[in-house]
Amino acid sequence: MVSRYALESGQLLLAEPFMIDPNFRRTAILLCEHDKEGSLGLILNRPVGIKITDVVAEFPYFNAEVFYGGPVHGDSLHFIHNLGDLLEDSLKVADGVWWGGDFDSLKFLISNELITPDRIRFFIGCAGWSGGQLEEEMEGSSWINVPMHANYAFRTDPAEVWSMAMYNQGNQYEIIAEIPEYSAWN
């Protein structure tokens, strides 16, 4: 498959349906940063089954799930949100999606119940590529890059993100979205 869009920050990378690497099989990755030095993204559809208060000490109670962001920097915490400028020092990566921000301000907003869990996602680790590596993988048809919609991050069931984003591309992508993950499921 050939990419339909120029590779840039703020896009969604969809793993091609037969990717073998278990770290990325059927993943939807928000590309947060992309330049000649490299790329960084967060896997949107891999919840790990724990809450943020189980991961971060002295964090206000907040019923928000943690996601596996990728196999790089497994000790790092990232977050995306739709708070915009309400959270200082955050970086807009796509329409309706910001990355990071001042962590103390985030804790203040949570403590004062100014943020609900459906407006933010937390990630342990990230996906990363060195300069030129992602382009090589794109040429090798490992990824399909598509426009990012905030609904993929904040309104879509994580188990449905990959297939929904694939289906929304139309034509042959609708068929790809329907291919079962394992052939034994046919």
C-alpha positions as semicolon CSV with decimal commas, in nm:
position;residue;x (nm);y (nm);z (nm)
1;M;0,000;0,000;0,000
2;V;0,120;0,346;-0,075
3;S;0,070;0,636;0,161
4;R;-0,191;0,883;0,042
5;Y;-0,063;1,180;0,243
6;A;0,273;1,347;0,305
7;L;0,418;1,224;0,634
8;E;0,386;1,488;0,909
9;S;0,309;1,537;1,277
10;G;-0,057;1,514;1,370
11;Q;-0,141;1,220;1,146
12;L;-0,258;0,875;1,239
13;L;-0,039;0,581;1,139
14;L;-0,230;0,258;1,084
15;A;-0,034;-0,065;1,086
16;E;-0,083;-0,262;0,766
17;P;-0,314;-0,554;0,845
18;F;-0,054;-0,831;0,827
19;M;0,224;-0,668;1,028
20;I;0,410;-0,938;1,216
21;D;0,568;-0,725;1,493
22;P;0,343;-0,785;1,798
23;N;0,430;-0,438;1,934
24;F;0,248;-0,281;1,641
25;R;0,000;-0,535;1,503
26;R;-0,329;-0,353;1,427
27;T;-0,216;-0,037;1,601
28;A;-0,328;0,318;1,543
29;I;-0,048;0,559;1,633
30;L;-0,087;0,933;1,674
31;L;0,228;1,083;1,524
32;C;0,312;1,357;1,776
33;E;0,648;1,461;1,639
34;H;0,809;1,411;1,299
35;D;1,114;1,581;1,149
36;K;1,447;1,491;0,991
37;E;1,585;1,389;1,334
38;G;1,317;1,126;1,390
39;S;0,958;1,061;1,490
40;L;0,760;0,995;1,807
41;G;0,409;0,858;1,834
42;L;0,161;0,713;2,082
43;I;-0,041;0,394;2,030
44;L;-0,406;0,489;2,080
45;N;-0,555;0,142;2,100
46;R;-0,362;-0,055;2,363
47;P;-0,507;-0,002;2,714
48;V;-0,302;-0,179;2,982
49;G;-0,580;-0,232;3,235
50;I;-0,458;0,003;3,508
51;K;-0,551;0,356;3,613
52;I;-0,321;0,657;3,623
53;T;-0,344;0,669;4,003
54;D;-0,188;0,319;4,008
55;V;0,113;0,450;3,814
56;V;0,189;0,797;3,949
57;A;0,249;0,850;4,320
58;E;0,080;1,150;4,481
59;F;-0,157;1,193;4,189
60;P;-0,511;1,310;4,265
61;Y;-0,775;1,038;4,231
62;F;-0,870;1,020;3,864
63;N;-1,046;0,729;3,697
64;A;-0,844;0,746;3,373
65;E;-0,704;0,440;3,201
66;V;-0,337;0,408;3,105
67;F;-0,236;0,298;2,756
68;Y;0,075;0,131;2,618
69;G;0,227;0,411;2,412
70;G;0,494;0,192;2,253
71;P;0,815;0,000;2,320
72;V;1,048;0,303;2,348
73;H;1,124;0,476;2,681
74;G;0,907;0,237;2,882
75;D;0,960;0,447;3,194
76;S;0,818;0,766;3,040
77;L;0,467;0,903;3,085
78;H;0,296;1,092;2,803
79;F;-0,054;1,230;2,776
80;I;-0,279;1,379;2,511
81;H;-0,589;1,583;2,577
82;N;-0,849;1,809;2,422
83;L;-0,807;2,091;2,674
84;G;-0,623;2,327;2,441
85;D;-0,477;2,632;2,608
86;L;-0,644;2,545;2,939
87;L;-0,331;2,337;3,005
88;E;-0,016;2,549;2,981
89;D;0,280;2,435;2,772
90;S;0,082;2,179;2,574
91;L;0,155;2,132;2,204
92;K;-0,125;2,112;1,949
93;V;-0,060;1,808;1,730
94;A;-0,395;1,781;1,544
95;D;-0,733;1,951;1,545
96;G;-0,875;1,893;1,892
97;V;-0,565;1,706;2,017
98;W;-0,284;1,847;2,231
99;W;0,020;1,663;2,365
100;G;0,167;1,711;2,712
101;G;0,165;2,027;2,916
102;D;0,257;2,143;3,262
103;F;0,212;1,841;3,492
104;D;0,149;2,046;3,808
105;S;-0,123;2,242;3,627
106;L;-0,273;1,913;3,511
107;K;-0,287;1,782;3,869
108;F;-0,447;2,111;3,981
109;L;-0,715;2,087;3,711
110;I;-0,785;1,725;3,806
111;S;-0,795;1,802;4,181
112;N;-1,050;2,074;4,114
113;E;-1,258;1,846;3,889
114;L;-1,207;2,068;3,585
115;I;-1,109;1,769;3,368
116;T;-1,302;1,449;3,311
117;P;-1,129;1,122;3,214
118;D;-1,283;1,126;2,865
119;R;-1,081;1,439;2,780
120;I;-0,735;1,294;2,839
121;R;-0,534;0,978;2,770
122;F;-0,218;0,869;2,950
123;F;0,053;0,651;2,794
124;I;0,347;0,456;2,930
125;G;0,627;0,454;2,673
126;C;0,605;0,566;2,313
127;A;0,680;0,457;1,959
128;G;0,996;0,606;1,815
129;W;1,186;0,610;1,490
130;S;1,531;0,751;1,412
131;G;1,574;0,999;1,128
132;G;1,455;0,843;0,800
133;Q;1,345;0,516;0,961
134;L;0,972;0,587;0,943
135;E;1,002;0,694;0,580
136;E;1,172;0,360;0,504
137;E;0,892;0,173;0,679
138;M;0,637;0,374;0,480
139;E;0,812;0,279;0,156
140;G;0,802;-0,084;0,271
141;S;0,422;-0,054;0,316
142;S;0,431;-0,113;0,692
143;W;0,207;0,185;0,763
144;I;-0,083;0,376;0,613
145;N;-0,092;0,739;0,721
146;V;-0,433;0,902;0,739
147;P;-0,580;1,221;0,885
148;M;-0,618;1,222;1,263
149;H;-0,959;1,296;1,412
150;A;-0,991;1,379;1,781
151;N;-1,277;1,127;1,806
152;Y;-1,027;0,844;1,751
153;A;-0,851;0,946;2,072
154;F;-1,138;1,056;2,293
155;R;-1,468;0,911;2,169
156;T;-1,392;0,577;2,002
157;D;-1,364;0,247;2,188
158;P;-0,990;0,166;2,176
159;A;-1,067;-0,181;2,039
160;E;-1,235;-0,016;1,738
161;V;-0,989;0,263;1,655
162;W;-0,778;0,073;1,399
163;S;-1,070;-0,073;1,204
164;M;-1,276;0,247;1,220
165;A;-0,990;0,466;1,098
166;M;-0,912;0,214;0,822
167;Y;-1,278;0,190;0,719
168;N;-1,313;0,569;0,711
169;Q;-1,056;0,585;0,428
170;G;-1,306;0,426;0,188
171;N;-1,250;0,202;-0,117
172;Q;-1,008;-0,087;-0,058
173;Y;-0,950;0,029;0,300
174;E;-1,310;-0,063;0,389
175;I;-1,229;-0,421;0,288
176;I;-0,900;-0,419;0,481
177;A;-1,086;-0,300;0,793
178;E;-1,303;-0,611;0,777
179;I;-1,016;-0,862;0,751
180;P;-1,005;-1,064;1,073
181;E;-0,687;-1,034;1,276
182;Y;-0,632;-1,407;1,271
183;S;-0,720;-1,618;0,967
184;A;-0,864;-1,891;1,193
185;W;-1,147;-1,647;1,268
186;N;-1,277;-1,673;0,909
